[in-house]
């Protein structure tokens, strides 16, 4: 046994909890592995089973609507109208995962973050998007909208709102809110200098037609099949939960409706009215903004935010009980991951998930057992837990030529010992896969997942030899082909969401074995964004999300190069594409082909262009995937019910718990 290597890996696995001051119980690596494997088997369920239990259903509600005692008291005091008057005529009916719930309780959650709605609160309070994402991440289902119709040519969508639905302050939600958003926010150049491409397919802004108080139509200049799943069910494009905006509240800050909006901005410390308007319309910065979410904020501090049930929330269970069941949420905002881990293990939360790491499964489980809780395992929903990119637009011609050679990226992929990563990091429960879509996607093919994914040092070395990358005399490094300097790549990463640092520790070893040295350090995302956009990173990594059908090829930072901070493999090409050739650098034809196929997919939603993109990734390895489809641990109090044991996917693609309807969670009294 290589004791040095073994010690290094144990350090990778355990150092985070040691740093946090967490006592690691006497649990061998094999015992931890067995615990995870047993949990995976115990909690395994098919997507169909999950969908059958978690999809919201439209159904007749028998009897009078009922409400929580907390709200009934306010009704008795005259502070609220009766529940029947607060609900829409046709409320959304959500089928509970296990059973009809009980009212009451305070849900303690926590996670890394700093603002009102950061991380954990986002996963629990419930987005009031136009639609909801189905648990298998393949379609939209009713939510704030009662129904919708899409024309056969994908150029028109008719949307049907819920008559009588109200904002959290009791004001009605109608098409007047949509009209205000369209006319006075989307088309206002001071508020929206450049509307997102999802609102202007074909280069023309979509048209809004208001039919009546509860019906509106959107018309696009060209087919736009992704709008339903990406923008209406996911919130992509409607950032900061602005899928609906409260016109009755926001007009007071808009210069069109209030000539004194500039004075209000000055009093608030802004130079211009639109700056103040933006702040007032940002839910994470303004507690007073009316909401449609299941929970609304009532108190906020640098360390804790508190949210209470929305008395006007538009959903009920099959027995007519207004949701949510839980009265209140306290969101503990933790800036340090080690402190967060310590709090999870100490049982400070009723539910936690964001930034929990499978490496610490055994310790999490022991802490949970001492706190009347348990650890659930959901799928990560990521085609790659960590994916690596080399910068094919790097300014140095010698380095750029090497990075742009398929054989270099193929060799790096072949030299990854994915079985070792799976064993060390995921206890054998992840997929040893190349970067591609997740198996639940309609575009998944096993051959794409297996492309250059085997561990084959002989083949990797042969490819590097074929490129003319010679070894130095000491046989420690390959040499750049012209300068003959050792190949050492210094770059930066952000450690978030998946075990990026621990996996990269292992990858450093693997690539050193074929003569490629990487030197990396952790930095903040703010700094990384600046460096990538300035083309100052020769290499990058991120987690391989946007691999479910919700977001696949809608913003393909991994499968086609785009200009952004999550991938650096062709940023200048992406800028060329985004600006229609006005900026950036014109790409070679094979990259233009990726853009062509991506555009075709977004016009037609057909399988053929998607297949071509994934075949190209499998052939060229534009992005190097290390491992994928891993289990993700969630801490859950045993008394917290209706939380799916297997869940769907813990990922941005599904907005984490969103398909699982967290408003139907409840505490067993």
C-alpha positions as CSV (number, residue, x, y, z in Angstrom):
1,X,0.0,0.0,0.0
2,X,1.2,3.5,-0.8
3,X,0.8,5.0,2.7
4,X,1.6,8.5,1.5
5,X,-1.1,8.4,-1.1
6,X,-3.6,6.8,1.4
7,X,-2.9,9.5,4.0
8,X,-3.3,12.2,1.4
9,X,-6.7,10.8,0.4
10,X,-7.9,10.4,4.0
11,X,-6.9,14.0,4.6
12,X,-8.9,15.1,1.5
13,X,-11.9,13.2,2.8
14,X,-11.8,14.3,6.5
15,X,-9.9,17.7,6.7
16,X,-13.1,19.8,6.4
17,X,-14.7,18.3,9.4
18,X,-11.5,18.4,11.5
19,X,-11.2,22.1,10.7
20,X,-14.7,22.7,11.9
21,X,-14.0,21.1,15.2
22,X,-16.3,18.2,14.5
23,X,-15.6,15.0,16.3
24,X,-15.2,12.2,13.8
25,X,-16.5,9.0,15.3
26,X,-14.6,5.7,15.0
27,X,-15.9,4.8,11.6
28,X,-13.8,3.1,9.0
29,X,-13.8,3.9,5.4
30,X,-15.5,0.6,4.6
31,X,-18.2,1.2,7.2
32,X,-18.9,4.6,5.7
33,X,-19.0,3.1,2.2
34,X,-21.5,0.4,3.4
35,X,-23.7,3.0,5.0
36,X,-23.9,5.0,1.8
37,X,-24.6,1.9,-0.3
38,X,-27.3,0.8,2.1
39,X,-28.9,4.2,2.0
40,X,-28.8,4.3,-1.8
41,X,-30.5,0.9,-2.0
42,X,-33.0,1.7,0.7
43,X,-34.0,5.1,-0.8
44,X,-34.0,4.0,-4.5
45,X,-37.3,4.6,-6.4
46,X,-38.1,5.0,-10.1
47,X,-38.8,8.4,-11.6
48,X,-42.3,7.2,-12.4
49,X,-43.0,6.5,-8.8
50,X,-41.7,9.8,-7.7
51,X,-43.7,11.6,-10.3
52,X,-46.9,9.8,-9.4
53,X,-46.6,10.9,-5.8
54,X,-45.3,14.5,-6.3
55,X,-46.9,16.0,-9.4
56,X,-49.5,18.6,-8.5
57,X,-52.9,17.5,-9.6
58,X,-55.9,19.6,-10.6
59,X,-58.9,18.0,-8.8
60,X,-62.2,18.9,-7.2
61,X,-61.9,20.0,-3.6
62,X,-64.7,18.6,-1.5
63,X,-66.1,20.8,1.3
64,X,-65.2,24.2,2.6
65,X,-61.6,25.4,2.6
66,X,-59.7,25.2,5.8
67,X,-56.8,27.1,7.1
68,X,-54.1,27.1,9.8
69,X,-55.1,28.1,13.4
70,X,-52.5,30.9,13.0
71,X,-54.5,32.5,10.2
72,X,-57.9,31.7,11.7
73,X,-56.9,33.9,14.7
74,X,-56.2,36.8,12.4
75,X,-59.5,36.2,10.6
76,X,-61.3,36.3,14.0
77,X,-59.5,39.6,14.8
78,X,-60.6,41.1,11.5
79,X,-57.0,41.3,10.2
80,X,-57.7,39.0,7.3
81,X,-60.7,38.0,5.2
82,X,-62.0,34.4,5.4
83,X,-59.9,31.7,3.7
84,X,-62.6,31.2,1.0
85,X,-62.1,34.9,0.0
86,X,-58.3,34.6,0.0
87,X,-58.1,31.6,-2.4
88,X,-58.6,31.8,-6.1
89,X,-61.7,30.3,-7.6
90,X,-59.7,27.3,-8.8
91,X,-56.8,26.8,-6.4
92,X,-53.9,24.5,-7.3
93,X,-54.5,21.1,-5.7
94,X,-51.3,19.4,-4.5
95,X,-51.3,15.8,-3.6
96,X,-49.2,15.2,-0.5
97,X,-46.2,12.9,-0.9
98,X,-47.2,10.7,2.1
99,X,-50.3,12.0,3.9
100,X,-52.5,15.0,4.6
101,X,-50.5,17.3,6.9
102,X,-50.9,19.0,10.2
103,X,-50.7,22.7,10.7
104,X,-48.1,24.5,12.7
105,X,-44.4,24.5,13.6
106,X,-41.3,26.5,12.8
107,X,-38.9,25.0,10.2
108,X,-35.3,25.7,11.0
109,X,-33.1,25.7,7.9
110,X,-29.6,27.0,7.2
111,X,-26.9,27.3,4.6
112,X,-24.2,29.5,3.2
113,X,-25.5,32.9,2.1
114,X,-26.0,36.5,3.1
115,X,-29.3,37.8,1.8
116,X,-32.9,37.4,2.7
117,X,-33.6,34.4,0.3
118,X,-30.2,32.8,0.0
119,X,-29.8,29.1,-0.7
120,X,-31.8,27.1,1.8
121,X,-34.7,29.6,1.9
122,X,-34.8,29.4,-1.9
123,X,-35.2,25.7,-1.7
124,X,-38.0,25.7,0.8
125,X,-40.3,28.7,0.6
126,X,-41.4,27.8,-2.9
127,X,-41.1,29.8,-6.1
128,X,-44.4,31.1,-7.6
129,X,-43.3,30.5,-11.2
130,X,-45.9,30.5,-13.9
131,X,-45.5,26.7,-14.0
132,X,-43.8,24.1,-11.9
133,X,-41.1,21.6,-13.1
134,X,-42.2,18.0,-13.2
135,X,-40.2,15.7,-10.9
136,X,-38.5,14.0,-13.8
137,X,-37.4,17.4,-15.2
138,X,-39.0,16.8,-18.6
139,X,-42.1,19.1,-18.6
140,X,-44.0,21.9,-17.0
141,X,-47.1,21.3,-14.9
142,X,-49.7,23.8,-13.6
143,X,-48.7,26.2,-10.8
144,X,-49.4,29.9,-10.6
145,X,-51.0,29.6,-14.1
146,X,-54.0,27.3,-14.3
147,X,-53.3,26.2,-17.8
148,X,-51.6,27.2,-21.1
149,X,-51.7,26.3,-24.8
150,X,-48.9,26.3,-27.3
151,X,-49.5,26.7,-31.0
152,X,-48.4,23.9,-33.3
153,X,-45.6,26.0,-34.7
154,X,-44.3,27.1,-31.3
155,X,-44.7,30.8,-32.0
156,X,-47.7,31.6,-29.7
157,X,-48.5,30.7,-26.1
158,X,-51.9,31.4,-24.5
159,X,-51.8,31.6,-20.7
160,X,-54.7,31.2,-18.3
161,X,-54.3,32.8,-14.9
162,X,-56.2,31.7,-11.7
163,X,-59.2,34.0,-11.3
164,X,-59.2,35.5,-7.8
165,X,-55.5,34.8,-7.1
166,X,-54.0,37.4,-4.8
167,X,-50.6,38.9,-3.8
168,X,-49.5,38.5,-0.2
169,X,-51.0,41.9,0.7
170,X,-54.4,40.8,-0.6
171,X,-54.3,42.8,-3.9
172,X,-55.6,40.9,-6.9
173,X,-53.2,39.3,-9.4
174,X,-54.4,40.0,-13.0
175,X,-53.2,40.6,-16.5
176,X,-52.6,44.2,-15.4
177,X,-49.5,43.0,-13.7
178,X,-48.3,41.2,-16.8
179,X,-49.0,44.4,-18.9
180,X,-47.0,46.5,-16.4
181,X,-44.1,44.1,-16.5
182,X,-44.1,44.0,-20.3
183,X,-44.7,47.7,-21.0
184,X,-42.9,49.4,-18.1
185,X,-40.1,47.0,-17.2
186,X,-39.2,44.8,-20.2
187,X,-39.6,47.5,-22.8
188,X,-38.2,50.3,-20.6
189,X,-34.6,50.9,-21.7
190,X,-33.6,52.4,-18.4
191,X,-34.7,49.3,-16.5
192,X,-33.9,46.8,-19.2
193,X,-31.2,48.1,-21.6
194,X,-31.0,44.8,-23.4
195,X,-33.8,42.3,-23.0
196,X,-32.7,38.7,-22.6
197,X,-32.5,36.6,-25.8
198,X,-35.3,34.3,-24.3
199,X,-37.7,37.3,-24.7
200,X,-36.6,38.1,-28.2
201,X,-36.0,35.0,-30.3
202,X,-35.0,35.9,-33.8
203,X,-33.9,39.3,-32.6
204,X,-37.4,40.7,-32.1
205,X,-39.0,41.3,-28.7
206,X,-42.0,39.0,-28.1
207,X,-45.5,40.5,-28.4
208,X,-47.9,40.6,-25.5
209,X,-51.7,40.6,-26.1
210,X,-54.0,40.9,-23.1
211,X,-57.3,39.0,-23.8
212,X,-59.1,39.7,-20.6
213,X,-58.3,40.1,-16.9
214,X,-57.0,36.5,-16.6
215,X,-55.9,35.5,-20.1
216,X,-52.9,36.8,-22.1
217,X,-50.9,35.7,-25.2
218,X,-47.3,35.8,-26.0
219,X,-46.3,35.8,-29.7
220,X,-42.7,35.2,-30.9
221,X,-41.1,36.2,-34.2
222,X,-39.8,32.6,-34.6
223,X,-40.6,29.2,-33.0
224,X,-39.6,29.2,-29.4
225,X,-40.4,25.8,-27.9
226,X,-38.2,26.1,-24.9
227,X,-40.0,29.0,-23.4
228,X,-42.5,26.8,-21.5
229,X,-40.0,24.6,-19.7
230,X,-37.1,27.0,-19.4
231,X,-38.8,30.3,-18.7
232,X,-42.3,29.5,-17.5
233,X,-41.5,26.4,-15.4
234,X,-37.9,27.2,-14.5
235,X,-37.4,30.9,-13.7
236,X,-34.6,31.3,-16.2
237,X,-34.8,34.9,-17.5
238,X,-37.2,35.9,-14.7
239,X,-34.4,36.5,-12.3
240,X,-35.0,37.1,-8.6
241,X,-38.4,35.6,-8.7
242,X,-39.9,38.2,-11.0
243,X,-42.1,35.9,-13.0
244,X,-44.9,38.1,-11.9
245,X,-44.4,41.7,-10.6
246,X,-46.9,43.6,-8.3
247,X,-47.9,46.6,-10.4
248,X,-50.0,48.1,-7.6
249,X,-46.9,48.3,-5.4
250,X,-44.2,49.2,-7.9
251,X,-45.9,52.0,-9.8
252,X,-45.1,54.4,-6.9
253,X,-41.4,54.0,-7.7
254,X,-41.8,54.3,-11.5
255,X,-41.2,57.7,-13.2
256,X,-44.1,57.0,-15.7
257,X,-46.6,56.8,-12.9
258,X,-45.1,59.0,-10.2
259,X,-43.4,62.3,-11.2
260,X,-41.7,62.3,-7.7
261,X,-40.0,58.9,-8.3
262,X,-36.7,60.7,-8.6
263,X,-37.1,62.3,-5.2
264,X,-38.0,59.0,-3.7
265,X,-34.8,57.6,-5.2
266,X,-32.7,60.5,-3.8
267,X,-34.2,59.9,-0.3
268,X,-33.3,56.3,-0.6
269,X,-29.7,57.2,-1.5
270,X,-29.8,56.6,-5.2
271,X,-29.0,58.9,-8.1
272,X,-31.7,57.8,-10.5
273,X,-35.3,56.6,-10.2
274,X,-34.6,53.3,-11.9
275,X,-31.9,52.3,-9.4
276,X,-34.5,52.7,-6.6
277,X,-37.1,50.9,-8.6
278,X,-34.7,47.9,-9.2
279,X,-34.0,47.7,-5.4
280,X,-37.7,47.8,-4.6
281,X,-38.4,45.1,-7.2
282,X,-35.7,42.8,-5.8
283,X,-37.1,40.4,-3.4
284,X,-33.8,39.6,-1.7
285,X,-33.3,43.3,-0.9
286,X,-36.9,44.5,-0.1
287,X,-39.1,42.7,2.4
288,X,-42.0,45.0,1.6
289,X,-42.4,43.8,-2.0
290,X,-45.6,41.7,-2.2
291,X,-45.1,38.1,-3.1
292,X,-46.9,35.1,-4.5
293,X,-44.6,32.6,-2.7
294,X,-45.8,30.2,-0.1
295,X,-43.7,32.0,2.5
296,X,-43.0,35.8,2.8
297,X,-40.3,37.5,4.8
298,X,-41.2,39.3,8.1
299,X,-37.8,39.9,9.8
300,X,-34.2,40.0,8.5
301,X,-30.8,40.4,10.1
302,X,-27.3,39.7,8.9
303,X,-27.4,36.2,10.6
304,X,-31.1,35.1,10.4
305,X,-34.1,35.8,8.3
306,X,-37.6,34.8,9.3
307,X,-40.5,34.0,6.9
308,X,-44.1,33.3,7.6
309,X,-46.8,31.5,5.6
310,X,-48.4,33.6,2.9
311,X,-52.1,33.9,3.9
312,X,-53.1,34.3,0.2
313,X,-51.1,31.3,-1.2
314,X,-53.0,29.8,-4.1
315,X,-52.7,26.0,-3.2
316,X,-54.6,23.5,-1.1
317,X,-54.4,19.8,-0.4
318,X,-57.1,17.4,-1.7
319,X,-59.2,18.0,1.5
320,X,-59.3,21.7,1.0
321,X,-56.6,22.6,3.6
322,X,-54.8,25.8,2.4
323,X,-51.0,25.3,2.1
324,X,-48.4,25.6,3.3
325,X,-48.8,23.5,6.5
326,X,-45.8,25.0,8.3
327,X,-46.3,28.4,10.0
328,X,-42.8,29.8,9.9
329,X,-39.3,29.4,8.6
330,X,-36.1,30.6,10.2
331,X,-33.1,30.8,7.8
332,X,-29.7,30.7,9.4
333,X,-27.2,32.5,7.1
334,X,-23.8,30.9,7.6
335,X,-20.7,32.4,5.8
336,X,-18.3,29.6,6.6
337,X,-18.7,26.0,5.3
338,X,-17.0,24.5,8.3
339,X,-19.3,26.2,10.7
340,X,-22.3,25.1,8.6
341,X,-21.1,21.5,8.7
342,X,-20.7,21.7,12.5
343,X,-24.3,23.1,12.8
344,X,-25.6,20.3,10.6
345,X,-23.9,17.6,12.7
346,X,-25.0,19.4,15.9
347,X,-28.7,19.1,14.8
348,X,-29.3,22.9,14.6
349,X,-31.6,22.5,11.6
350,X,-34.7,20.6,10.7
351,X,-33.7,20.5,7.0
352,X,-30.4,21.3,5.3
353,X,-29.0,20.4,1.9
354,X,-27.1,23.1,0.0
355,X,-23.4,22.6,0.3
356,X,-23.7,19.3,2.2
357,X,-21.1,16.9,0.9
358,X,-21.2,13.2,0.4
359,X,-17.6,13.0,1.8
360,X,-19.1,13.5,5.3
361,X,-22.0,11.2,5.0
362,X,-21.0,9.0,8.0
363,X,-20.5,12.0,10.3
364,X,-23.7,13.6,9.1
365,X,-25.5,10.4,9.8
366,X,-24.1,10.0,13.3
367,X,-25.0,13.6,14.1
368,X,-28.5,13.1,12.6
369,X,-29.1,10.0,14.7
370,X,-28.3,12.0,17.8
371,X,-30.8,14.7,16.8
372,X,-33.9,12.6,15.9
373,X,-33.1,13.1,12.2
374,X,-31.7,11.1,9.3
375,X,-29.8,11.7,6.0
376,X,-31.7,11.4,2.8
377,X,-30.0,10.8,-0.5
378,X,-31.2,12.5,-3.6
379,X,-29.7,12.4,-7.1
380,X,-27.4,15.3,-7.9
381,X,-29.0,15.7,-11.3
382,X,-25.6,16.7,-12.8
383,X,-24.1,15.1,-15.8
384,X,-20.7,16.0,-14.3
385,X,-20.0,16.6,-10.6
386,X,-16.8,18.4,-11.7
387,X,-16.0,19.2,-15.3
388,X,-12.7,20.6,-16.5
389,X,-12.0,23.0,-19.4
390,X,-8.8,24.2,-21.1
391,X,-8.9,27.6,-22.7
392,X,-8.8,27.3,-26.5
393,X,-8.8,31.1,-26.8
394,X,-5.7,31.6,-24.6
395,X,-3.5,34.5,-25.9
396,X,-0.3,32.4,-26.1
397,X,-0.3,30.7,-29.5
398,X,1.8,27.7,-28.4
399,X,-0.5,26.9,-25.4
400,X,-3.6,27.6,-27.5
401,X,-2.5,25.1,-30.1
402,X,-1.9,22.4,-27.6
403,X,-5.3,23.1,-25.8
404,X,-7.1,23.1,-29.2
405,X,-5.8,19.7,-30.1
406,X,-8.4,17.0,-29.5
407,X,-5.7,14.5,-28.5
408,X,-4.7,16.7,-25.5
409,X,-8.2,16.8,-24.0
410,X,-8.7,13.1,-24.8
411,X,-5.5,12.2,-23.1
412,X,-6.4,14.2,-20.0
413,X,-9.8,12.4,-19.9
414,X,-8.2,8.9,-20.3
415,X,-5.7,9.6,-17.5
416,X,-8.6,10.3,-15.0
417,X,-9.1,7.3,-12.7
418,X,-12.8,7.7,-12.4
419,X,-13.2,4.5,-10.4
420,X,-10.8,5.9,-7.9
421,X,-12.7,9.2,-7.7
422,X,-15.9,7.3,-7.2
423,X,-14.5,5.1,-4.5
424,X,-12.7,7.9,-2.6
425,X,-15.3,10.7,-2.9
426,X,-18.6,8.9,-3.5
427,X,-18.1,5.5,-1.9
428,X,-18.8,3.9,-5.2
429,X,-22.3,5.4,-5.8
430,X,-21.6,7.8,-8.6
431,X,-21.4,7.1,-12.4
432,X,-17.9,6.9,-13.9
433,X,-19.0,8.9,-16.9
434,X,-17.9,11.4,-19.4
435,X,-19.6,14.8,-19.4
436,X,-23.0,14.4,-21.1
437,X,-26.7,14.7,-20.2
438,X,-28.1,12.8,-17.3
439,X,-29.7,9.3,-17.9
440,X,-33.2,10.8,-17.3
441,X,-32.8,13.0,-20.4
442,X,-34.4,11.9,-23.6
443,X,-31.1,12.6,-25.3
444,X,-29.0,10.3,-23.2
445,X,-26.9,7.6,-25.0
446,X,-24.6,5.2,-23.2
447,X,-21.9,5.7,-25.9
448,X,-21.8,9.4,-25.1
449,X,-21.2,8.7,-21.4
450,X,-18.5,6.1,-22.2
451,X,-16.5,8.3,-24.6
452,X,-12.8,8.5,-23.5
453,X,-14.0,7.7,-19.9
454,X,-11.9,4.5,-19.4
455,X,-8.7,4.8,-17.3
456,X,-5.9,4.1,-19.8
457,X,-2.6,5.6,-19.1
458,X,-0.9,3.9,-22.0
459,X,-3.4,5.3,-24.5
460,X,-3.2,8.7,-22.9
461,X,0.6,8.8,-23.1
462,X,0.5,7.6,-26.7
463,X,-1.7,10.5,-27.6
464,X,0.6,13.0,-25.9
465,X,3.6,11.4,-27.6
466,X,1.8,11.6,-30.9
467,X,1.4,15.4,-30.3
468,X,5.2,15.7,-29.9
469,X,4.9,16.7,-26.2
470,X,8.3,15.3,-25.1
471,X,9.3,14.4,-21.5
472,X,12.0,16.4,-19.7
473,X,15.2,14.6,-18.8
474,X,13.9,13.8,-15.3
475,X,10.7,12.4,-16.8
476,X,8.6,14.5,-14.4
477,X,7.0,16.9,-16.9
478,X,5.9,17.0,-20.5
479,X,7.3,20.0,-22.4
480,X,5.6,22.6,-24.5
481,X,6.4,21.9,-28.1
482,X,8.2,25.1,-29.0
483,X,9.5,26.7,-25.9
484,X,10.4,23.4,-24.4
485,X,9.3,24.6,-20.9
486,X,7.6,22.2,-18.5
487,X,3.9,22.1,-18.9
488,X,2.6,23.7,-15.7
489,X,-0.9,25.2,-15.8
490,X,-1.7,27.7,-13.0
491,X,-5.4,28.5,-12.6
492,X,-8.2,29.2,-10.1
493,X,-11.4,27.6,-9.0
494,X,-14.4,28.3,-6.7
495,X,-15.2,25.5,-4.3
496,X,-19.0,25.3,-4.2
497,X,-21.8,22.9,-4.5
498,X,-19.8,19.7,-5.3
499,X,-16.5,18.4,-3.9
500,X,-14.4,20.4,-6.4
501,X,-11.3,20.8,-4.2
502,X,-11.1,17.2,-3.1
503,X,-11.7,15.8,-6.6
504,X,-9.1,18.2,-8.0
505,X,-6.6,17.0,-5.5
506,X,-7.0,13.6,-7.0
507,X,-7.0,14.9,-10.6
508,X,-3.7,16.7,-9.8
509,X,-2.1,13.3,-9.1
510,X,-3.6,11.6,-12.2
511,X,-2.4,14.3,-14.6
512,X,1.0,14.4,-13.0
513,X,1.4,10.8,-14.0
514,X,1.2,11.7,-17.7
515,X,3.5,14.7,-17.2
516,X,0.9,17.5,-16.9
517,X,1.2,19.6,-13.8
518,X,-1.7,21.8,-12.6
519,X,-1.3,24.4,-9.9
520,X,-4.6,25.7,-8.6
521,X,-6.0,27.8,-5.8
522,X,-9.4,28.7,-4.5
523,X,-10.8,32.2,-5.0
524,X,-14.1,33.9,-4.8
525,X,-16.6,33.7,-7.6
526,X,-16.5,37.5,-8.0
527,X,-12.8,37.4,-8.7
528,X,-13.1,34.3,-10.9
529,X,-15.8,36.0,-13.0
530,X,-13.6,39.0,-13.6
531,X,-10.6,36.8,-14.6
532,X,-12.6,34.5,-17.0
533,X,-14.4,37.4,-18.7
534,X,-11.0,39.1,-19.2
535,X,-9.6,35.8,-20.6
536,X,-7.1,35.5,-17.8
537,X,-7.7,31.9,-16.9
538,X,-6.0,29.1,-18.9
539,X,-8.2,26.5,-17.3
540,X,-11.4,26.3,-15.3
541,X,-13.9,23.9,-13.7
542,X,-17.5,23.9,-12.7
543,X,-20.2,21.4,-11.8
544,X,-21.9,20.0,-14.9
545,X,-25.4,21.1,-14.4
546,X,-27.8,22.2,-17.2
547,X,-27.7,18.5,-18.3
548,X,-31.4,17.8,-17.6
549,X,-34.0,18.5,-20.3
550,X,-35.1,21.7,-18.5
551,X,-31.9,23.6,-19.4
552,X,-30.0,21.4,-21.8
553,X,-28.7,23.4,-24.8
554,X,-30.6,26.5,-23.7
555,X,-27.4,28.1,-22.3
556,X,-24.9,25.4,-23.2
557,X,-21.7,26.7,-21.5
558,X,-20.2,23.2,-21.6
559,X,-21.5,21.7,-24.9
560,X,-20.9,24.9,-26.9
561,X,-18.7,27.8,-25.8
562,X,-20.5,30.8,-24.3
563,X,-19.2,34.0,-22.7
564,X,-19.6,33.5,-19.0
565,X,-17.8,32.6,-15.8
566,X,-18.7,28.9,-15.5
567,X,-16.5,27.8,-18.4
568,X,-13.5,29.2,-20.1
569,X,-13.0,26.8,-23.0
570,X,-14.1,29.3,-25.8
571,X,-15.1,32.6,-24.2
572,X,-14.1,34.7,-27.2
573,X,-16.0,32.5,-29.5
574,X,-19.0,32.8,-27.3
575,X,-18.7,36.5,-27.3
576,X,-18.6,36.4,-31.1
577,X,-21.7,34.3,-31.1
578,X,-23.6,36.5,-28.6
579,X,-22.7,39.8,-30.4
580,X,-23.3,38.4,-33.9
581,X,-19.6,38.9,-34.8
582,X,-19.2,42.4,-33.5
583,X,-16.9,41.3,-30.6
584,X,-14.8,38.4,-29.7
585,X,-13.2,36.0,-32.1
586,X,-14.6,34.2,-35.1
587,X,-14.5,30.4,-34.3
588,X,-13.6,27.5,-36.6
589,X,-16.3,25.8,-38.5
590,X,-16.7,22.9,-36.1
591,X,-17.5,25.4,-33.4
592,X,-19.9,27.2,-35.7
593,X,-21.6,23.9,-36.2
594,X,-22.3,23.6,-32.5
595,X,-24.0,27.0,-32.6
596,X,-26.0,26.0,-35.7
597,X,-27.2,22.8,-34.0
598,X,-27.9,24.6,-30.8
599,X,-30.0,27.2,-32.6
600,X,-31.8,24.5,-34.5
601,X,-32.6,22.6,-31.3
602,X,-34.0,25.8,-29.8
603,X,-36.2,26.4,-32.9
604,X,-37.5,22.8,-33.2
605,X,-37.0,21.0,-29.9
606,X,-36.1,18.0,-32.1
607,X,-33.7,15.2,-31.2
608,X,-31.4,15.3,-34.2
609,X,-29.5,18.6,-33.5
610,X,-29.2,17.5,-29.8
611,X,-27.7,14.2,-30.9
612,X,-25.1,16.0,-33.1
613,X,-24.0,18.3,-30.2
614,X,-23.6,15.3,-27.9
615,X,-21.8,13.3,-30.6
616,X,-19.4,16.2,-31.0
617,X,-18.7,16.4,-27.3
618,X,-18.1,12.6,-27.2
619,X,-15.7,12.9,-30.1
620,X,-13.8,16.1,-29.3
621,X,-14.2,16.1,-25.5
622,X,-14.7,19.9,-25.5
623,X,-15.3,19.5,-21.7
624,X,-13.7,16.9,-19.6
625,X,-16.1,15.2,-17.2
626,X,-14.6,13.5,-14.1
627,X,-17.7,11.8,-12.6
628,X,-21.4,12.3,-12.6
629,X,-24.9,11.4,-11.3
630,X,-23.8,11.2,-7.7
631,X,-26.0,11.0,-4.6
632,X,-26.4,14.2,-2.6
633,X,-27.0,14.1,1.2
634,X,-29.9,16.0,2.9
635,X,-30.4,16.4,6.6
636,X,-34.0,16.0,7.6
637,X,-35.6,15.9,11.0
638,X,-37.7,12.7,11.5
639,X,-40.7,14.7,12.5
640,X,-40.6,16.6,9.2
641,X,-43.0,14.7,6.9
642,X,-43.9,14.6,3.2
643,X,-40.2,15.1,2.3
644,X,-39.5,12.6,-0.5
645,X,-37.0,10.0,0.5
646,X,-35.4,9.8,-2.9
647,X,-36.5,13.1,-4.3
648,X,-35.9,14.2,-7.8
649,X,-32.7,16.0,-8.5
650,X,-30.7,18.4,-6.2
651,X,-29.7,20.8,-8.9
652,X,-30.2,24.2,-10.5
653,X,-31.9,22.5,-13.4
654,X,-34.9,21.7,-11.2
655,X,-34.5,24.5,-8.7
656,X,-33.7,21.9,-6.1
657,X,-36.9,21.0,-4.1
658,X,-39.2,22.9,-6.5
659,X,-40.7,19.8,-8.2
660,X,-41.2,18.1,-4.8
661,X,-43.7,20.8,-3.6
662,X,-42.2,21.7,-0.3
663,X,-45.3,23.7,0.7
664,X,-46.8,20.3,1.5
665,X,-44.1,19.4,4.1
666,X,-45.3,19.4,7.7
667,X,-44.3,18.6,11.2
668,X,-45.8,15.5,12.9
669,X,-47.2,16.9,16.2
